Amino acid sequence: MRRNRVNMIQTAEQYEFLHRALVHALTFDCAPVAADQLQNYVSKTGQQQREKQLKQLMSVSQHVVPEERINMARNKNLKNKNRPGADIPGDKYRPRLQVRSGAGDYINAVFIDSFKTKRHYIEAQSPLPGTVVYFLSLAYKEDCPCIVSFQHTHESKDVRMYYPADNQVLSSGDYTVSSFKMDEEMEHCVPRRLVLENRPITNI
């Protein structure tokens, strides 16, 4: 590959990635799936088989340095901030919060690179009943222009909404959120305009 594509491999990370890709291809029954056949492939592959494939992939692709393993173990003990069975981030790719309550800077979230920009996106756990203020702190601190949610409150009792009903105001800690349903209609989602404000309460 290096002989036929000059300068294709330029960093140690790229070299390691190619080795891991080869290990994956040689270890599992790999076959390419055409883009127009992806939906058909997913439909034919049962949930149990997909979970098995994911576990196999994780077993060969996951590589965590010892320090991050310690961080992940520490963060896993914060049970009031993690949903049972959730993936636990370490500290390397985790956003840091600014919460005045002295409850630490942890939130179950990680930065994700875009095609051109490092740490362009944030993937976060849906708020638990006790973590709404942390979720709002994250959105405010990182100046998130858009929040995409794939989970409805009726799907789980341990999911707490971080925005109010239309034309109402929700308060959590130092933050207030106003919600306004937009006129734009979309088939698979409900767009809303949220106004998030930080109004620290001062003791006089």
C-alpha positions as CSV (number, residue, x, y, z in Angstrom):
1,M,0.0,0.0,0.0
2,R,2.8,2.4,0.8
3,R,4.5,1.5,-2.5
4,N,1.5,2.1,-4.6
5,R,0.1,5.1,-2.8
6,V,3.0,7.4,-1.9
7,N,2.5,9.3,1.3
8,M,-0.8,7.6,2.1
9,I,0.6,6.5,5.5
10,Q,2.2,9.5,7.2
11,T,1.6,9.0,11.0
12,A,2.0,6.3,13.6
13,E,-1.8,6.5,14.2
14,Q,-2.5,5.7,10.5
15,Y,-0.1,2.8,10.6
16,E,-1.7,1.4,13.7
17,F,-5.2,1.8,12.2
18,L,-4.2,-0.1,9.1
19,H,-2.8,-3.0,11.2
20,R,-6.0,-3.1,13.2
21,A,-8.1,-3.0,10.0
22,L,-6.1,-6.0,8.7
23,V,-6.5,-7.9,11.9
24,H,-10.3,-7.3,11.8
25,A,-10.5,-8.4,8.1
26,L,-8.5,-11.6,8.7
27,T,-10.2,-12.5,12.0
28,F,-13.8,-12.1,11.0
29,D,-15.9,-13.1,8.0
30,C,-15.6,-9.7,6.2
31,A,-17.3,-8.9,3.0
32,P,-18.1,-5.6,1.4
33,V,-21.7,-4.4,1.4
34,A,-22.7,-2.0,-1.4
35,A,-24.3,1.2,-0.3
36,D,-27.6,0.4,-2.1
37,Q,-27.7,-3.0,-0.3
38,L,-27.0,-1.7,3.2
39,Q,-30.7,-1.5,4.2
40,N,-31.3,-5.0,2.9
41,Y,-28.3,-6.3,4.8
42,V,-29.4,-4.7,8.1
43,S,-33.0,-6.1,7.6
44,K,-31.7,-9.6,7.1
45,T,-29.2,-9.5,10.0
46,G,-31.0,-10.1,13.3
47,Q,-30.5,-8.1,16.5
48,Q,-28.6,-10.9,18.1
49,Q,-26.2,-11.2,15.2
50,R,-25.6,-7.5,15.1
51,E,-24.8,-7.4,18.8
52,K,-22.4,-10.3,18.3
53,Q,-20.6,-8.5,15.5
54,L,-20.3,-5.4,17.6
55,K,-18.8,-7.3,20.5
56,Q,-16.3,-9.0,18.2
57,L,-15.4,-5.6,16.7
58,M,-14.9,-4.0,20.1
59,S,-12.7,-6.9,21.3
60,V,-10.1,-6.2,18.6
61,S,-10.5,-2.5,18.1
62,Q,-10.6,-1.2,21.7
63,H,-7.2,0.0,22.9
64,V,-7.2,2.1,26.1
65,V,-4.0,3.3,27.8
66,P,-3.7,2.3,31.5
67,E,-4.3,5.9,32.7
68,E,-7.6,6.1,30.8
69,R,-8.7,2.7,32.3
70,I,-8.2,4.3,35.7
71,N,-10.2,7.3,34.7
72,M,-13.0,5.2,33.3
73,A,-13.2,3.1,36.4
74,R,-13.4,6.3,38.5
75,N,-16.1,7.7,36.3
76,K,-18.0,4.4,36.4
77,N,-18.4,4.8,40.1
78,L,-20.4,8.0,39.6
79,K,-23.6,6.0,39.4
80,N,-25.9,9.0,39.9
81,K,-24.5,10.4,36.6
82,N,-24.4,7.3,34.4
83,R,-27.3,5.3,33.1
84,P,-27.1,1.5,34.0
85,G,-25.2,-0.3,31.2
86,A,-24.0,2.9,29.6
87,D,-20.6,3.3,28.0
88,I,-18.3,5.2,30.3
89,P,-15.9,7.8,29.0
90,G,-12.4,8.4,30.4
91,D,-11.0,12.0,30.6
92,K,-9.1,12.4,27.3
93,Y,-12.1,13.1,25.1
94,R,-14.6,14.2,27.8
95,P,-15.9,17.8,28.1
96,R,-15.4,19.5,31.4
97,L,-18.3,21.1,33.1
98,Q,-18.5,24.4,35.0
99,V,-21.1,23.7,37.8
100,R,-21.0,25.8,40.9
101,S,-22.5,23.2,43.2
102,G,-19.1,21.5,43.8
103,A,-20.3,18.3,42.2
104,G,-17.3,17.9,40.0
105,D,-16.8,18.5,36.2
106,Y,-18.1,15.0,35.0
107,I,-20.8,14.4,32.5
108,N,-21.3,11.3,30.4
109,A,-20.3,12.8,27.0
110,V,-17.4,12.8,24.5
111,F,-16.1,15.0,21.8
112,I,-16.3,13.6,18.3
113,D,-14.2,14.8,15.3
114,S,-15.9,15.9,12.1
115,F,-14.3,15.4,8.7
116,K,-12.4,18.7,8.9
117,T,-12.5,19.8,12.6
118,K,-11.4,18.1,15.8
119,R,-13.9,18.0,18.6
120,H,-16.6,19.4,16.4
121,Y,-19.5,17.4,17.8
122,I,-20.5,16.2,21.3
123,E,-22.2,12.9,21.9
124,A,-24.0,13.0,25.3
125,Q,-26.2,10.7,27.4
126,S,-29.8,11.8,27.6
127,P,-30.3,13.6,31.0
128,L,-31.2,11.5,34.1
129,P,-33.6,13.1,36.6
130,G,-30.6,14.5,38.5
131,T,-28.4,15.5,35.6
132,V,-30.5,18.1,33.7
133,V,-28.4,21.0,35.1
134,Y,-25.2,19.3,34.0
135,F,-26.6,18.8,30.5
136,L,-27.6,22.4,30.3
137,S,-24.2,23.5,31.6
138,L,-22.6,21.5,28.8
139,A,-24.8,23.0,26.1
140,Y,-24.1,26.5,27.4
141,K,-20.4,26.1,28.0
142,E,-19.8,24.6,24.6
143,D,-22.1,27.0,22.9
144,C,-24.0,24.2,21.1
145,P,-26.0,25.6,18.1
146,C,-28.0,22.5,17.7
147,I,-29.2,19.6,19.9
148,V,-30.4,16.4,18.2
149,S,-32.2,13.9,20.4
150,F,-33.1,10.4,19.5
151,Q,-34.9,9.5,22.7
152,H,-38.4,10.3,23.9
153,T,-39.3,10.6,27.5
154,H,-42.0,7.9,27.2
155,E,-39.3,5.4,26.2
156,S,-37.7,5.3,29.7
157,K,-38.7,6.5,33.1
158,D,-35.1,7.6,33.9
159,V,-35.0,10.2,31.1
160,R,-35.7,13.8,32.1
161,M,-36.6,16.5,29.7
162,Y,-34.2,19.5,29.5
163,Y,-36.7,21.8,27.8
164,P,-40.3,22.8,28.7
165,A,-43.5,22.6,26.8
166,D,-44.0,25.1,24.0
167,N,-44.0,28.7,25.1
168,Q,-43.1,27.7,28.7
169,V,-39.9,28.2,30.7
170,L,-37.9,25.5,32.5
171,S,-35.5,26.3,35.3
172,S,-32.6,24.1,36.5
173,G,-29.9,25.5,38.7
174,D,-28.6,28.7,37.2
175,Y,-30.1,27.9,33.8
176,T,-33.5,28.7,32.2
177,V,-34.7,27.2,29.0
178,S,-37.6,28.6,26.8
179,S,-39.1,26.4,24.1
180,F,-40.8,27.5,20.9
181,K,-42.2,25.1,18.3
182,M,-41.2,26.1,14.8
183,D,-43.6,26.5,12.0
184,E,-41.5,24.2,9.8
185,E,-43.0,20.7,9.5
186,M,-40.7,17.7,9.0
187,E,-41.7,14.1,8.6
188,H,-39.4,12.4,11.1
189,C,-38.7,15.1,13.6
190,V,-40.1,18.1,15.5
191,P,-37.9,21.2,15.2
192,R,-37.9,23.6,18.2
193,R,-36.1,26.8,19.0
194,L,-34.6,26.8,22.4
195,V,-33.4,29.8,24.3
196,L,-30.8,28.8,27.0
197,E,-29.8,31.5,29.5
198,N,-27.4,31.4,32.4
199,R,-28.8,33.5,35.3
200,P,-26.7,32.8,38.4
201,I,-28.5,33.3,41.7
202,T,-26.6,35.7,43.9
203,N,-27.0,35.9,47.7
204,I,-27.5,39.5,48.8
